[in-house]
């Protein structure tokens, strides 16, 4: 049964279906999730294990190795990386995509990981652990505020932030609320050792007294008549001042010794702070709000804004919520921009149709286009594909291709109506003749995008919605082309039949036919000219630089600063403050948010926060116009590098897609850290000598100084103490030791005992630290128990990849420059470094990420191309026709090279994807020509007539389809993410279409041995 005939017979159902499509499309549009970038799962968890007092090498050997071994037992593991620092192990576990495609599957993997880590706890050394598995590492806080308070302390700001936390977590759509840079209260008890010894009070007595305070214990109950009443004693310590009145013991006579007699008690915050945050030079606390998985971030942002407006009366005067990143606004702007591009593309496509096909024909094709978009929105809603950069870009890319099927059907019906045929008969005949070739061409067009949809990599997950949107939209375009298009043509087309049996050809088509006949008569010369053009295109493509992912147009950029490892966090904050003053003085800079000690909260998927490091600082700089960023980044990179010689400074823009981190990384792997450092130093010297490389460093950073008291075992044995007790006394004196808690409402404030400021100001005071000797019955100075104290330089960080020590020499290209040319210069020099046996060099950074992404395409693309070839062979049930079609594909290189060189765009990941999709478009166009040539040849036309008539009759739909695709994609030239793909498709399709109209007839005539019977 003919599909068109069935549609025309059941018009009411068809019209109703159109109405339902439009209504469903609008409802889906309103209900679709909205994001700036596609949601993708960060399959990484961090296992943190403390080992107080251990050096990094000891942490690596005794703790990290145990945790890594436990994690490596999971078959789902892709890569294990670890950072062993002073007294702390951080092991990152990345899961392979095939084992955890969904969040539910990933949660099951994390449960298995926790069991493995829990089983490994008994193998940890004494004093290490417990390990904590953090699988919220990838949470994105779409709303990120910096809460400041003019005239308010950070502790007071924290109290207000806690109110906001409790309120905002209840807002619909909010998953979690987190803070950054929040100070932790502490009560310091600074014990004067000499005074305590004078009064005969031991540290054990003080600790015991503090530990007993505020301990809640059952006191029983008593029966009073018919009631049973609980006994709950009042707390003896109900204020900080009351802590000083804790009784430690009795002195001579009736004298009672209180804690305040031997210690100074003050309230403060835990020192040193783990992280500091600032906003425009003011201390701040970060407040992040995350969205529920799959939710609409725009609606969540609006709901949070409304709740904050309701809570405005509770905001203390002088405190302010400053938006560091309000993703709902940026998503709304991004989606609105894409929708505007989509509308512009629709208008362009319809305008082209009006110009070349007439108003009524353009109305028919435009109506089918709108119905196709509406149906695609429904499919996206049902499949859970949100409106985001990739899916909306896919719609724009598909627009030009969506009208191809409708154009072919409409043009065929138009030609038959001009011949005077009956409307219904003409519609049925055209659909009957074209439905299966159009389906084959549609399938080929879809399969061209399958490389990204089937890619088994992170980039495939990030950009995979491109394939599915193309799949749904193009299948719908074919279905509507063979059902609704003939219905609309029958209902709305009005054509005046031509006087003769055949309508006259357009003069342009007549000239094209004459040119084609001339070229076919000179086949050798035409072929050689085309081969020369192809060779020039290949040569031109060789001059296009390689790239990975484009830079973002986000009106923010970043300044990273690294001071020598071991720098105190307060000194880092001061240095970053000086940098911030310079940055904020630049024209166009509106705000600057500072992070010290670690990166900020993950406020967007493509931002990877830096690991905790007291020597690290970061500025997130806002500008009034993103076009200011490029000159600012270049200017600041040079200025800050010169003004802060002790700091490694990197000024950079955000990238689109998955990525981040250093762009150039030479990773050396081997057993000996000393050898690894030597190899990294050689690589860094090569990098530093290249004028195109900046921010040269390694990821182990500098060695740090440690004081190493040499305990005298004989003296310690006589005193009845061991090395552990000496270490505990030193830790208590200089850093402080928690000896209890103070209950204050819902907060447990730690009680930290330490030496007075005067006793811990200098390293020389180490010998005077008092250690209680059970043998002597009194305190002894540490100086009597050690043979001396040495100053040693040790690795502050030991990094391992898959359990092998690995150090990375790192660099970045100059601002605005590509990394590929720099890497090409550095690679041979660094690979020339002699490696001892057992050591290896690998290239990480952008090079590795790009290779993995392209490898994913290389894995999936052959299947798509094999399916495309098979589809064409099955369609024609022959080999010569597919050979004609596929020999036209290389012509795309010519236009692609011209476009990329003209626009100075690198051949990056999206350009590669655009090139693969371009092949499908060319094959689809060639199928239309070859199918018509077959039909003409089988009709018995002599000589070159079949190929000439086919080319002339199909030239208009082919050119029109290409033109609508080219102009429809044009709005994407303004989008940094899709620019390289748009250039590739536009120029590749433009050049290849024009050449296809020559090459397909030429190859067809050659392979089918056609001769021109007409006189010259």
C-alpha positions, 0 to 999 in steps of 0.5 A: 500500500502506498503511504501517500495514498493512505494519508490522502484517504484519511485526511482527518486523521492526518490533520489531527496528527499534525495538530497533536504534534504541534501541541505535544511539541509545545508541551515538551518544549515547556517541560524539557530540562535546560542546561548550559552544557550536557549533563554527564556523569563524573565517574570519579571518587576520592578516598581520603585516609589520614596518617598523622605524623607520617612523611609523604613517602611513608604515607605512599608506602604504608597507606596509599599502596594499601588503598590502591590495591583494594580499589584495583580489585574492582574490574570496573576501574579505569585509572587510579591516581593518588596524591600522598602528602604530609599525613594524608593520602588521597586516592582517586578512582575513575570508573570505566564508562561501559561499566557505569553508564547511568548514575544507578549503575555507578552507585552500585560500583561505589558500594562495591568500592566502599566494601573493598576499602572497608576490608582494607582498614585492618591492613593499615598501620596503627594510627592511620585511618579511617578512610572516607570515600567521597563519591560526591566529587562530581556534584555541580553547584549551579548557583554559587554565591560569595557571602560578604559582610561589611563590618561583620566577622567571618564567624558572624557571616557563617551564622547567617550562611547556616540560616540560608543553608537550612532554608534553601535546601528545602526549595523544590529542585535543590539537591544539596547546599554546600559551603566553602571557606567556613571558619570552624570555632575552637577553644584554645587552652594554652597551658603554661608548662612551668606553672603547671609543674610548679603546682604539681599538675600533670598534663594527664590531670588536665586532659582527664578533667577536660574530657569529663566536662560536658559528657552526657551520661545517664543519671537514672530516674526516680518514681514520684507517685504515678510519675517516673521522672528522669534525672538530668544533672545540669552541665557544669560548663555552660560558657567559655569563661566557665571552662576556666573554673574547672577544678584540677586538684587541691593545692596546699591547705584549702587551696583549690587549683582551677584550670585558669590557674595554669592555662589561658583560655581563648575562643578563636577558629581552627588554625591554620584554615583549610581554605579562604575565599574572598570577593572583591577584596573582602573576606567571604564564605562560599555558598553553593546550591546544586540541582537535582539530577535531570532537573530544570536548572532554570526553574530551580534558580528562579525558585531559589531567587524567590525564596531569597527574596522572601528571606530578605528581611532576615539578612543583616544590614551590611551582608550581601549575597554576591553571585559568583555564578548563577547558572540558571541565568546563563542557561536561560541566556544560552538557551534563548540564544540557541532558540534565537539561532534556531528561529533564525535558521528556520527563517533563513531556510524558509526564505531560501525556499521562497526565493527558489521554489515560490511562496506556496512550495516554501509554505509546504516545506516550511510547515513540514519543517515546523512539524519535524521540529515539534516531533523532535522535541517530543522525542527529546522529552521522552528520551530525557534529552535536555535543551543544552548546547549540544542538542540545540546545536544538533537541531540547527545542524539538522534543519537544512537536512530536514527539508531535503526529503520534503524538497524532493517530494514537493519538487517532484509533485510540482514538476508533474503538476506543471505537466498537467497531471492530476494532483492526487495521482501526481502525489502518489506517483512521486512518493511511490518513486522516491520513498525508498531512495529517500529512506536510504539517503536519510539512513546514510545521513543518520549513520554519518553521525553515528561515530559520536553516538556510539563513541565509547569515551567521555566525549561520546557521552558529552556530545552523544545527544547530537546523534540522537537528536539527528536520528529522531529529527531525520527519521521524522523528516522522512516520515512526514515527507512521505505522508504530510508533504503530499497532503499539503501539496495536494491541498495548497499547491496551485500550478498552471500547467505548461503548454507543452508536454514537458515544462521548459527548463530554466535557462540556468539549467540549460546552461548547466546541461550544456556545460556538463555535456562539454565536460563529459566530452573531455573526460580526461581533462576534467578528471585531471583537473578534479584530481589537481583540486583534490591534491591542493585541498589535501595540501591545504589541510596539512597547513590547518593546525590541530586542536582539541576543544574550543574556548568558551565565550563565558565572561569570566577568566581565571588566574592560577597562582602557585607559590613554593610548596609549603608556603603558609596559607596566610602568605599565599592569601597575601600574595594573591591579594596583591595580584587581585589588586592589579587585576581589578584595576584593569578596564572591563573587570567587574568582580574578582573572586579569590580562592586560597588553599584549594579551588572553588566549588564545582560551579559548572561541569567543565570546571575542575577544582584544584586539590587542597594545597596551602601554596595555591591561589586562584582568581575567578575574574568577571568582565563586562564583555567576553571580547575583552578577555583575550587581550586581558589574558595576554596582558596579565600573563606577561605582567603578573609573571614579571611582577611576581617572580616567586609565583608560577602564574597561569592566566587562562580562559574556560574551555568548552567540553570535557577537559581542563588542567594543564595542556602540555604534560610529559609524564615520567614513570618509574620507581625512584622519586629522585630519578623522576625529579631529575627527568622532570627537571630536564623536561622543564628546562626544555619547556622553559627554553621555548618562548611559546611555553608559560607556567612551567612546573611539575606536579610534585612541586618543590621539596619542603623543609622538615625538622627531624629531632633525633631521639636518644633511645637511651635517654628516652628509656631512662625517662620512661618515654618513647618516640610516640610520646615525644611526637605527641608532646611536640604536636600538642605544643606547636599545633595543638591537640583536641582534648574534649568538646564544648557543647553549644546548641547544636555545635560541638566546639573542640577544646584544643590544648597547646603551648602559649604563643611565646613557647611556639613562635620559633623552631628553637623552642622545640628543645624546651617542650616539656614531656612528662617522665613517669620515671622522674615523676616530673616534666623533662625538656625534649632537649634532654631526650634528643641528640639534636634536630636536623633540617631535611628536605623531603618530597611534599607530594608523591603522585602515582598513576596506577600504583606507579610513581609518576611525575608530570612536567607541565606547561601551557601555550601563550594565551590565545595560542594553540598547544599543538604547535608548541607540543610539536616543538617540545616533543622531539627534544623531550623524547630525546632525554635518555631514560634509565631502564624501568622508566617510561615517558607518556604524553598527557594533557590535551594530547592524551585527551584528544587522542582518547576522544579521537580514538573513540571516533576511530572505534565507532566510525568504521561501524557507521561507515560500513553500515553506510556502504552496505545501505547504499549497496543494498539500495541499488543492489549493485556495485557500480552505483555505490562506487560512483557515490563514494568516489565523490566523498574525497571532494569534501576535503577541498572546501573544508581546507579552504574554510578552515584556513580562511577562518583560521579555525583549527581542525579540532574534535568538533571539526572532525565530527563535522567532516564525518557528518559532511560525508553523509550529506554528500552521499545523500545528495549523490544518491538522489542523482544516481537514482535518477540516472538509473531511472533515466537509463532504464527508460531507454534514453540514448547516449549521455541523455540519461545522465544529462537529464538526471543531473538537470532534473535533480540539480535544483533539489540537490543545490537547494538542499545544500543551500538550506543546510549551509545557510541554516548552519550559518548562525552556528558560526557565532557559537565558539563550540560549533564554529569549527563544525559549522565552517567544515559543513558550510565550506565542505558542502558548498564546494563538494555540492558544486563539484558533485554535480560534475563528478557524479555524472562524469563517474557514472558516464565512465563506469557505465561506458556512456558515449555522446551520440549527439553531434558536437 
